[in-house]
Amino acid sequence: MAVFYSTDALPEFKNPVITIGTFDGVHMGHKTILNKVKEIAEKVDGTSILITFNPHPRKVIFPYMPMQILTPLDEKIKHINAEGIEHIIIAPFTKEFAQLSAEAYIKDFLVGQIKPHTIVIGYDHQFGHDRKGDITLLKKLSSTYNYQVEEIEAQLIKDAAVSSTKIRAALLEGDVEHAANMLEYDYKMKGTVEKGAQLGRTIGYPTANVTPETSDQIRPANGVYAVYITHNNTTYKAMLNIGVKPTVSKELSLTIEAHIFDFDRTIYGEEIAITFVKHLRAEQKFSSIDALKAQLDIDKEHALKALA
């Protein structure tokens, strides 16, 4: 699979069969659509291509609106690759691009740069300035520009949208297991380890304080989780707390802290990946440090059992 981070000087694709969208999460609903693209590409002896945008269009059009994405771009690419799509085109989304009329989007972007054989798109897909373009316009201009339009069934589009909503809701409730069932893989976040107050090491539970790679990605609900931590291509068992540490902190600022089992290295400034496996309990305030430590002993036992 090739990934193109620009639409300049794209190669001549053989009978390109394309679909367009954000495909956040690349979940089971999306996979049905991707299978349709591959099926058509095989029928026409063509090339399957997914077109997405970076940054997310809403970041450009509504810069002050908070985002809650499931998959940063690098993770999205991995999951699309795993589904067997031959090429990904990541079109830079700029203010100038957002100003393209719907007709110019078809003529100059889709046809002028990609020359699609078939466009696989949903009935509700909108594009171009003020989102005035739709599948009706694509069909109207198909004979002019010599491409075919394959409409994705309304139910498939609805299922994909419902899946995204349900996955986000599950994560915001801390139900990472249900989210994983819908995604068909465990939810993951990346981040950089920063130096913290180092209170954990005084009670036998040193932690890696993690600053997420992107503030736009959904954080699961506050609480304690059984997780895997991957560092330098090695994966370790761990437990992780998302919350404000009410027992030991007066600031009550949100932190993400992981205690990695059987790990004693200093990794400040280095990147780790967190894979969420199971929610163990809600965050709570304890009456003393000793009570907190006793609970951490129980959490460790439960985390190891969940990760066994």
Phi, psi and chi 1 to 4 in degrees:
 res  aa     phi    psi   chi1   chi2   chi3   chi4
   1 MET       -  137.0 -179.0 -169.0   76.4      -
   2 ALA  -107.6  142.8      -      -      -      -
   3 VAL  -115.0  125.3 -179.2      -      -      -
   4 PHE  -109.8  119.6  -59.2   93.0      -      -
   5 TYR   -93.7    8.4  -69.9   88.5      -      -
   6 SER  -149.6  155.9  169.5      -      -      -
   7 THR   -97.4    3.2   54.8      -      -      -
   8 ASP   -77.3  134.4  -63.1  -27.8      -      -
   9 ALA    56.0   45.4      -      -      -      -
  10 LEU   -69.9  150.3  -71.0  170.3      -      -
  11 PRO   -71.6  167.9   27.2  -35.0      -      -
  12 GLU   -79.8  109.3  -71.5  -75.6  -22.9      -
  13 PHE   -83.8  146.2  -60.6  110.2      -      -
  14 LYS   -82.9  116.1 -177.5  179.5 -179.6 -178.6
  15 ASN    43.5   63.5  -65.4  -21.9      -      -
  16 PRO   -62.7  126.7  -16.2   29.2      -      -
  17 VAL  -108.9  112.8  178.4      -      -      -
  18 ILE  -117.1  152.9   69.2  171.0      -      -
  19 THR  -134.1  157.3 -169.5      -      -      -
  20 ILE  -133.4  136.3  -51.1  156.7      -      -
  21 GLY   166.3  177.0      -      -      -      -
  22 THR   -82.6  -32.2   55.7      -      -      -
  23 PHE    48.8   44.9  -72.1   88.1      -      -
  24 ASP   -67.9  123.0 -172.5   25.9      -      -
  25 GLY    95.7  -26.0      -      -      -      -
  26 VAL    41.8   58.9 -163.6      -      -      -
  27 HIS   -93.0 -172.3   52.8   66.4      -      -
  28 MET   -61.5  -32.9   60.1  173.6   66.7      -
  29 GLY   -65.4  -42.8      -      -      -      -
  30 HIS   -64.1  -37.4  -66.5  140.1      -      -
  31 LYS   -63.3  -32.1  -68.7  172.4 -174.5  176.9
  32 THR   -63.4  -40.7  -53.9      -      -      -
  33 ILE   -66.9  -43.2  -63.2  168.5      -      -
  34 LEU   -64.1  -36.2  -62.4 -177.7      -      -
  35 ASN   -63.2  -35.6  -74.2  -23.8      -      -
  36 LYS   -64.5  -42.2 -173.5   71.6  172.4  177.6
  37 VAL   -61.1  -46.1  172.5      -      -      -
  38 LYS   -64.3  -39.4  -68.4 -173.1  -65.8 -179.1
  39 GLU   -61.7  -45.9  176.1 -172.3  -41.9      -
  40 ILE   -67.8  -41.4  -64.1  171.1      -      -
  41 ALA   -59.0  -39.3      -      -      -      -
  42 GLU   -67.1  -39.3 -173.1  173.9  -13.2      -
  43 LYS   -64.6  -35.8  -76.3 -178.2 -179.5  177.3
  44 VAL  -102.0   12.0  -58.1      -      -      -
  45 ASP    53.2   49.1 -168.5   24.0      -      -
  46 GLY  -116.0 -166.1      -      -      -      -
  47 THR  -118.8  127.5  -53.1      -      -      -
  48 SER   -83.7  130.1   58.9      -      -      -
  49 ILE  -138.0  133.2  -60.1  173.4      -      -
  50 LEU  -110.1  130.8 -177.1  146.3      -      -
  51 ILE  -109.4  126.0  -59.5  169.8      -      -
  52 THR  -134.3 -179.8 -168.8      -      -      -
  53 PHE  -129.2  149.9  -58.1   97.1      -      -
  54 ASN  -146.0  126.6 -171.7   49.7      -      -
  55 PRO   -69.4  173.5   27.5  -35.3      -      -
  56 HIS   -56.3  133.8 -167.1  -68.1      -      -
  57 PRO   -49.9  -35.6  -31.2   37.6      -      -
  58 ARG   -66.2  -27.1  -73.5 -151.3  -55.6  -90.6
  59 LYS   -65.9  -29.4  -66.9  -83.4  -76.4 -174.1
  60 VAL   -89.4  -44.0  175.6      -      -      -
  61 ILE   -78.7  -38.2  -60.6  170.2      -      -
  62 PHE  -126.5   71.3  -52.2  109.6      -      -
  63 PRO   -62.1  -20.5   22.2  -33.1      -      -
  64 TYR   -97.3    0.3  -56.5  108.1      -      -
  65 MET   -85.5  125.6 -177.5  179.9  -67.7      -
  66 PRO   -63.9  145.8   22.0  -31.1      -      -
  67 MET  -109.5  153.3  -62.2  -85.0  -67.9      -
  68 GLN  -139.9   81.2  -73.4 -167.5  -42.6      -
  69 ILE   -90.9  158.9   63.7  170.2      -      -
  70 LEU   -94.6  -35.9  -63.4  168.3      -      -
  71 THR  -134.1  118.7   43.2      -      -      -
  72 PRO   -60.4  164.1  -22.1   33.6      -      -
  73 LEU   -56.1  -44.6 -176.3   59.5      -      -
  74 ASP   -64.6  -36.2   59.9  -21.0      -      -
  75 GLU   -69.6  -39.5  -77.4  -63.3  -51.7      -
  76 LYS   -59.6  -43.9 -174.6 -169.5  -60.4 -174.4
  77 ILE   -60.2  -42.6  -70.6  169.7      -      -
  78 LYS   -60.3  -44.2  -71.8  178.9 -175.4  176.7
  79 HIS   -71.0  -37.0  -69.3  -60.8      -      -
  80 ILE   -66.1  -41.7  -66.8  167.8      -      -
  81 ASN   -57.9  -42.0 -178.2   31.5      -      -
  82 ALA   -63.8  -22.4      -      -      -      -
  83 GLU   -86.8   -2.1  -67.1  -51.7  -53.7      -
  84 GLY    87.5   13.1      -      -      -      -
  85 ILE   -70.8  135.3  -66.7  -64.1      -      -
  86 GLU   -73.7  -38.8  -67.5  175.4   79.7      -
  87 HIS  -141.7  148.9  -58.7  -62.7      -      -
  88 ILE  -121.2  130.9  -58.0  176.0      -      -
  89 ILE  -110.3  118.3  -63.3  172.9      -      -
  90 ILE  -102.8   97.2  -58.9  166.1      -      -
  91 ALA   -79.3  126.9      -      -      -      -
  92 PRO   -62.3  125.7  -21.1   33.4      -      -
  93 PHE  -100.8  111.0 -162.7   91.6      -      -
  94 THR  -118.5  171.5   62.5      -      -      -
  95 LYS   -61.9  -36.7  -70.6 -178.4  179.0  178.9
  96 GLU   -66.0  -42.3  -66.9   73.3   22.9      -
  97 PHE   -62.4  -39.7 -173.0   87.8      -      -
  98 ALA   -64.4  -21.5      -      -      -      -
  99 GLN   -85.5   -7.3  -67.5  -60.1  -47.7      -
 100 LEU   -59.1  132.8  -81.4  180.0      -      -
 101 SER   -66.7  163.0   68.5      -      -      -
 102 ALA   -60.1  -40.6      -      -      -      -
 103 GLU   -65.8  -40.9  -69.3   82.2   -2.6      -
 104 ALA   -67.9  -34.3      -      -      -      -
 105 TYR   -58.7  -43.1  178.0   96.8      -      -
 106 ILE   -71.9  -52.3  -64.9  170.3      -      -
 107 LYS   -67.4  -49.6  176.7  178.2  178.6  -71.3
 108 ASP   -89.5  -35.7  -61.0  -28.4      -      -
 109 PHE   -89.5  -64.8  173.6   52.7      -      -
 110 LEU   -66.8  -54.7  -66.0 -178.1      -      -
 111 VAL   -77.8  -45.0  176.0      -      -      -
 112 GLY   -65.9  -31.6      -      -      -      -
 113 GLN  -110.0  -22.7  -63.9 -177.2  -63.0      -
 114 ILE  -119.7  -29.0  -57.1  162.6      -      -
 115 LYS    54.4   62.4  -57.8  177.9 -179.8   63.0
 116 PRO   -68.2  143.1   25.8  -34.2      -      -
 117 HIS   -79.9  -45.4  174.8  -75.9      -      -
 118 THR  -139.1  137.6  -56.6      -      -      -
 119 ILE  -109.7  117.6  -59.5  171.6      -      -
 120 VAL   -98.8  114.0 -177.6      -      -      -
 121 ILE  -147.3  155.2 -148.4   73.8      -      -
 122 GLY   -85.7  157.7      -      -      -      -
 123 TYR   -61.7  -25.5   72.3   95.1      -      -
 124 ASP  -101.1    7.0   62.8  -15.3      -      -
 125 HIS   -70.3  131.0 -175.9   75.4      -      -
 126 GLN  -125.4  149.1  -64.7  175.3  -57.4      -
 127 PHE  -155.7  169.7   55.5   86.9      -      -
 128 GLY    80.9  171.5      -      -      -      -
 129 HIS   -56.2  131.3 -175.8   56.9      -      -
 130 ASP    60.6   18.6  -71.3  -23.7      -      -
 131 ARG    54.9   42.3  -62.4  169.9   62.9   83.1
 132 LYS   -85.3  -14.2  -70.0 -176.3  177.3  178.8
 133 GLY   -85.2  146.1      -      -      -      -
 134 ASP  -153.0 -175.4   56.9   16.2      -      -
 135 ILE   -64.7  -28.4 -166.6  166.4      -      -
 136 THR   -63.4  -43.5  -59.1      -      -      -
 137 LEU   -67.1  -40.3 -178.4   62.7      -      -
 138 LEU   -58.6  -43.7  -80.3  168.9      -      -
 139 LYS   -67.5  -39.1  -71.2  178.1  176.8  178.2
 140 LYS   -61.6  -38.5  178.8 -178.7  176.2 -178.5
 141 LEU   -95.2    2.9  -64.0  179.1      -      -
 142 SER   -63.0  -39.4   61.5      -      -      -
 143 SER   -73.4  -32.6   57.4      -      -      -
 144 THR   -63.2  -41.3  -58.0      -      -      -
 145 TYR  -108.1    6.8  -64.8  117.1      -      -
 146 ASN    61.6   55.5 -166.6   32.1      -      -
 147 TYR  -137.1  164.7   59.7   76.6      -      -
 148 GLN  -109.8  154.4  -61.8  176.4   26.9      -
 149 VAL  -118.9  126.2  177.9      -      -      -
 150 GLU  -112.4  114.5  179.8   77.1   20.5      -
 151 GLU   -83.6  128.1 -176.8  173.7   -8.2      -
 152 ILE   -75.1  136.2  -58.1  166.4      -      -
 153 GLU   -55.9  140.2  -63.4  171.7   28.6      -
 154 ALA   -55.7  -37.8      -      -      -      -
 155 GLN   -66.0  -35.4 -170.9   60.0   45.6      -
 156 LEU   -66.1  -40.9  -67.3 -178.1      -      -
 157 ILE   -63.5  -44.2  -62.7  -64.5      -      -
 158 LYS   -62.5  -43.3 -177.9  179.7  177.9 -178.7
 159 ASP   -62.1  -41.2  -71.3  -13.8      -      -
 160 ALA   -64.3  -43.3      -      -      -      -
 161 ALA   -65.2  -42.8      -      -      -      -
 162 VAL   -63.2  -40.8  168.4      -      -      -
 163 SER   -60.7  -45.5  -65.5      -      -      -
 164 SER   -60.2  -44.8  -65.8      -      -      -
 165 THR   -63.1  -43.7  -60.1      -      -      -
 166 LYS   -67.6  -37.5  -74.2 -176.7  175.8  179.5
 167 ILE   -64.2  -46.1  -68.4  164.8      -      -
 168 ARG   -60.8  -43.6  -68.5 -174.2  178.1   93.9
 169 ALA   -62.5  -42.0      -      -      -      -
 170 ALA   -62.5  -43.1      -      -      -      -
 171 LEU   -65.6  -40.8  -69.2  170.4      -      -
 172 LEU   -68.7  -16.2  -67.7  172.3      -      -
 173 GLU   -97.3   -1.6  -67.9  172.0    0.6      -
 174 GLY    84.2    4.3      -      -      -      -
 175 ASP   -85.8   73.7 -166.9  -10.1      -      -
 176 VAL   -70.5  -23.2  -66.3      -      -      -
 177 GLU   -71.1  -42.9  -68.7  175.3  -83.0      -
 178 HIS   -66.6  -39.6 -175.4   39.8      -      -
 179 ALA   -59.8  -41.8      -      -      -      -
 180 ALA   -64.2  -36.6      -      -      -      -
 181 ASN   -62.5  -39.4  -73.9  -24.2      -      -
 182 MET   -77.5  -36.7  -68.9 -177.1  -77.0      -
 183 LEU   -73.5  -28.3  -73.1  166.0      -      -
 184 GLU    70.8   24.2  -62.1 -175.2  -39.2      -
 185 TYR  -163.8  159.0   57.3   84.5      -      -
 186 ASP   -71.3  140.7  -70.9  -36.9      -      -
 187 TYR   -67.8  141.6 -171.2   64.5      -      -
 188 LYS  -135.8  144.9 -177.9 -179.2  -69.6 -172.9
 189 MET  -131.9  150.3  -65.4  179.9   68.2      -
 190 LYS  -115.2  154.4  -70.6 -177.6  179.1  178.8
 191 GLY  -167.5  175.7      -      -      -      -
 192 THR  -109.2  138.4  -57.6      -      -      -
 193 VAL   -80.8  124.4  177.3      -      -      -
 194 GLU  -113.9  158.1  -51.2  -70.3   -9.2      -
 195 LYS   -75.9  129.9 -168.0  169.4 -174.9  177.7
 196 GLY  -110.8 -158.3      -      -      -      -
 197 ALA   -76.7  -11.6      -      -      -      -
 198 GLN    61.5   30.4  -60.6 -176.7  -42.6      -
 199 LEU   -74.1  -30.4  -66.4  173.1      -      -
 200 GLY   -60.8  -37.7      -      -      -      -
 201 ARG   -67.6  -22.1   65.0 -177.1   60.4 -121.4
 202 THR   -73.4  -16.0   65.7      -      -      -
 203 ILE  -117.7   17.9   57.5  173.4      -      -
 204 GLY    84.8   10.4      -      -      -      -
 205 TYR  -131.5   70.3  -76.6   95.4      -      -
 206 PRO   -62.1  144.4   23.8  -33.7      -      -
 207 THR  -126.5  153.3   58.9      -      -      -
 208 ALA   -97.0  117.9      -      -      -      -
 209 ASN   -84.4  124.1  -62.1  -47.3      -      -
 210 VAL  -112.2  126.7 -175.0      -      -      -
 211 THR   -98.8  118.1  -61.2      -      -      -
 212 PRO   -58.0  148.3  -24.3   34.5      -      -
 213 GLU   -61.0  -39.3 -179.1 -179.9   64.6      -
 214 THR  -135.4  133.3  170.7      -      -      -
 215 SER   -74.1  -11.1   59.4      -      -      -
 216 ASP   -81.1  -14.3  -67.7  -28.5      -      -
 217 GLN   -81.6  141.8 -172.7  174.7    4.0      -
 218 ILE   -63.7  131.1  -69.0  178.6      -      -
 219 ARG   -95.6  133.4  -82.8 -168.3  -48.0  -93.8
 220 PRO   -58.6  162.5  -25.7   36.0      -      -
 221 ALA   -56.4  155.0      -      -      -      -
 222 ASN   -56.1  140.4  -71.5    8.9      -      -
 223 GLY   153.5 -173.3      -      -      -      -
 224 VAL  -108.8  134.9  179.5      -      -      -
 225 TYR  -130.7  148.8  -63.7   85.0      -      -
 226 ALA   -86.0  126.5      -      -      -      -
 227 VAL  -139.5  165.1  -58.0      -      -      -
 228 TYR  -106.8  140.9  -71.0  108.8      -      -
 229 ILE  -115.4  125.6  -61.2  -68.6      -      -
 230 THR  -109.1  126.2  -58.8      -      -      -
 231 HIS  -137.2  124.8  171.8 -101.0      -      -
 232 ASN    51.9   45.4  -76.8  -12.0      -      -
 233 ASN    68.4   11.0  -63.2  -42.9      -      -
 234 THR  -115.3  135.0  -58.9      -      -      -
 235 THR  -108.4  134.4  -61.3      -      -      -
 236 TYR  -123.5  152.9  -55.4   88.3      -      -
 237 LYS   -79.5  147.3  -63.6  176.1 -179.1  179.6
 238 ALA  -160.6  167.3      -      -      -      -
 239 MET  -124.2  151.3   60.5 -174.8 -173.5      -
 240 LEU  -138.3  142.2  175.3  138.3      -      -
 241 ASN  -117.1  130.1 -176.7   77.3      -      -
 242 ILE  -111.0  122.6  -60.2  176.1      -      -
 243 GLY   162.4 -160.0      -      -      -      -
 244 VAL  -112.2    5.9  -63.9      -      -      -
 245 LYS    49.0   60.5  -58.0 -179.4  -64.8 -176.7
 246 PRO   -63.9  -22.3   24.6  -35.0      -      -
 247 THR   -73.9  -33.4  -53.7      -      -      -
 248 VAL  -119.0   -6.3  -62.4      -      -      -
 249 SER  -124.5  134.1  175.4      -      -      -
 250 LYS   -91.5  -18.2  -65.2  179.7  179.9  179.1
 251 GLU   -73.4  -30.8  -63.7  177.4    6.5      -
 252 LEU    55.9   36.0  -60.0 -177.1      -      -
 253 SER   -90.5  145.0   56.2      -      -      -
 254 LEU   -69.1  132.7 -172.3   71.8      -      -
 255 THR  -134.6  159.4   61.2      -      -      -
 256 ILE  -121.9  115.5  -59.1  174.3      -      -
 257 GLU  -128.9  130.1  -66.5 -173.9  -47.6      -
 258 ALA  -117.4  130.8      -      -      -      -
 259 HIS   -99.2  113.2  172.5   67.9      -      -
 260 ILE   -92.9  123.6  -51.8  172.8      -      -
 261 PHE   -71.3  139.9  -56.7  136.9      -      -
 262 ASP    54.3   47.9  -56.9  -43.0      -      -
 263 PHE  -143.8  124.9 -172.5   87.3      -      -
 264 ASP  -131.9   23.9   60.1    0.3      -      -
 265 ARG   -90.4  152.9  -66.2  177.0   54.4 -169.1
 266 THR   -93.3  120.5  -60.8      -      -      -
 267 ILE  -128.8   33.9   53.5  173.2      -      -
 268 TYR   -58.1  137.4  -62.2  138.7      -      -
 269 GLY    81.7   -0.9      -      -      -      -
 270 GLU  -102.8  156.6  -62.0 -177.9   33.0      -
 271 GLU   -90.1  141.3 -175.7 -176.8   88.6      -
 272 ILE  -132.6  160.1   62.6  172.5      -      -
 273 ALA  -116.2  135.7      -      -      -      -
 274 ILE  -108.3  124.6  -55.7  163.0      -      -
 275 THR  -112.5  115.6  -58.7      -      -      -
 276 PHE   -82.2  127.5  -69.6   84.8      -      -
 277 VAL  -111.7  -46.4  176.2      -      -      -
 278 LYS  -154.3  139.8 -174.6  173.9 -176.9  178.4
 279 HIS   -81.9  125.2  179.8  -99.5      -      -
 280 LEU   -95.5  -42.3  -60.7  177.8      -      -
 281 ARG  -169.6  165.5   62.9  171.9  174.5   86.9
 282 ALA   -76.7  156.9      -      -      -      -
 283 GLU   -69.5  143.6 -174.4  178.3   45.1      -
 284 GLN  -147.5  160.9   61.6 -168.5   96.7      -
 285 LYS   -97.3  130.0 -176.0  173.4 -177.6  178.0
 286 PHE  -102.9  158.4  -65.2   92.8      -      -
 287 SER   -73.6  -20.3   58.5      -      -      -
 288 SER  -159.0  166.9   66.3      -      -      -
 289 ILE   -64.4  -36.5  -64.4  -63.1      -      -
 290 ASP   -63.3  -39.6  -74.5  -18.9      -      -
 291 ALA   -66.7  -37.4      -      -      -      -
 292 LEU   -63.6  -46.1  168.5   61.8      -      -
 293 LYS   -62.0  -40.3 -175.1  178.9 -176.7  -55.0
 294 ALA   -61.3  -39.2      -      -      -      -
 295 GLN   -69.9  -37.3 -178.9   59.4   55.1      -
 296 LEU   -62.6  -35.9  -68.6  175.3      -      -
 297 ASP   -60.5  -41.7  -68.4  -20.6      -      -
 298 ILE   -68.2  -42.1  -64.7  170.5      -      -
 299 ASP   -59.6  -41.8  -67.0  -20.5      -      -
 300 LYS   -61.7  -43.9  179.3  177.0 -179.1  178.9
 301 GLU   -60.6  -44.7 -179.1 -179.1  -18.7      -
 302 HIS   -67.6  -37.9  -70.2  168.8      -      -
 303 ALA   -65.3  -45.1      -      -      -      -
 304 LEU   -62.3  -36.8  -72.7  169.8      -      -
 305 LYS   -65.8  -42.4 -176.3  177.1  179.4  179.8
 306 ALA   -66.5  -29.9      -      -      -      -
 307 LEU   -95.4   -1.3  -59.9  169.2      -      -
 308 ALA   -64.0      -      -      -      -      -
